[in-house]
Amino acid sequence: MYIIAYRTHFSASHRVQDYPGKCKNLHGHNWKIKVEVKTDQQDEIGISVDFKELKKIVQPVIEKFDHQYLNDLPFLEGANPTAENIAQYFYHEIEKKLPENVKIHQVIAWETDKYSIAYRE
């Protein structure tokens, strides 16, 4: 099995509603996102998933979040814009766009260099 990864970033603000600390206030992050997909196949020249093709799939999903106030995005309507919910949203949106022979493995979202969350099913 091959695990292929693409790492990108976006900047956005949010507030975590009902949080018992400073994160309930408006603040921002320079988010880092790592998308991992998997396949057991290679093409005729030995490539499992072309890095550039993976970027073409992932980047439009991520760009919808760049320089946005996450609480106002319709994608997260009804959900707090936590790292957990963002990683889960990216996982499911990217999963829909992958070729049939490629499956999503996990999405990791970093709010800071120290804190991240991984989502997989």
C-alpha positions in Angstrom: 0.0 0.0 0.0 1.3 3.5 -0.9 0.4 6.5 1.3 0.8 9.7 -0.7 0.7 13.0 1.1 0.1 16.7 0.2 0.7 19.4 2.8 -0.7 22.9 2.4 -1.9 25.8 4.5 -4.5 28.6 4.9 -5.0 31.5 7.2 -8.4 32.1 8.9 -10.1 33.4 12.0 -12.7 31.8 14.2 -14.1 31.6 17.6 -15.1 28.4 19.4 -18.6 29.0 20.8 -19.2 28.0 24.4 -15.5 27.3 25.0 -14.5 27.9 28.6 -11.4 30.0 27.8 -9.8 32.5 25.5 -10.7 30.5 22.4 -14.2 31.7 22.7 -13.0 35.1 21.5 -12.2 36.0 17.9 -8.7 34.9 17.0 -6.8 33.6 14.0 -4.5 30.8 13.0 -2.1 29.9 10.1 -3.5 26.4 9.6 -1.4 23.6 8.1 -3.3 20.8 6.5 -1.8 17.4 5.5 -4.0 15.1 3.3 -2.9 11.5 3.0 -4.4 9.2 0.3 -3.7 5.5 -0.3 -3.6 3.1 -3.2 -2.0 -0.3 -3.9 -1.6 0.4 -7.6 1.0 2.1 -9.8 0.7 3.3 -13.4 2.9 2.0 -16.2 5.8 4.3 -15.2 5.6 3.4 -11.5 3.6 6.3 -10.1 0.8 5.6 -7.6 -0.7 9.1 -7.4 0.8 12.0 -9.2 1.7 14.7 -6.6 0.4 17.4 -9.0 -2.9 15.7 -9.5 -3.4 15.3 -5.8 -2.7 19.1 -5.4 -5.3 19.8 -8.1 -7.9 17.9 -6.1 -7.0 19.2 -2.6 -6.2 22.9 -3.2 -9.7 24.1 -4.3 -11.2 22.6 -1.2 -8.7 24.3 1.1 -8.9 27.7 -0.8 -12.5 28.1 0.3 -11.2 28.6 3.8 -8.3 30.9 3.2 -8.6 34.4 4.8 -12.2 33.6 6.0 -14.0 33.9 9.2 -14.8 30.2 9.7 -17.9 30.7 11.8 -19.6 32.3 8.8 -18.8 29.6 6.3 -21.9 27.6 5.1 -19.8 24.4 5.0 -19.6 24.4 8.8 -23.1 25.6 9.4 -24.3 24.1 12.7 -20.9 23.0 13.8 -18.2 24.8 15.8 -15.1 25.5 13.6 -12.8 23.4 15.7 -9.8 21.6 14.3 -11.7 18.3 14.6 -14.6 19.6 12.5 -12.4 21.2 9.9 -10.3 18.0 9.4 -13.5 15.9 9.1 -14.9 18.3 6.5 -11.8 18.3 4.4 -11.7 14.4 4.7 -15.2 14.0 3.3 -14.9 16.7 0.6 -11.6 15.4 -0.7 -12.8 11.8 -0.6 -15.6 12.7 -3.1 -13.1 14.0 -5.6 -10.6 11.1 -5.7 -10.2 8.6 -8.6 -11.8 5.3 -8.0 -8.6 3.4 -7.3 -7.4 6.0 -4.7 -8.9 6.2 -1.1 -8.4 8.9 1.5 -6.3 7.7 4.4 -6.4 10.7 6.8 -6.4 14.5 7.1 -4.2 16.2 9.7 -5.0 19.8 10.7 -2.6 21.9 12.7 -3.9 25.1 14.4 -0.3 25.8 15.6 3.1 24.2 15.3 2.4 22.4 18.6 -1.2 21.3 18.2 -2.8 19.1 15.6 -5.7 16.7 15.1 -5.9 13.7 12.7 -9.2 12.5 11.3 -9.6 9.1 9.5 -12.3 6.5 9.2 
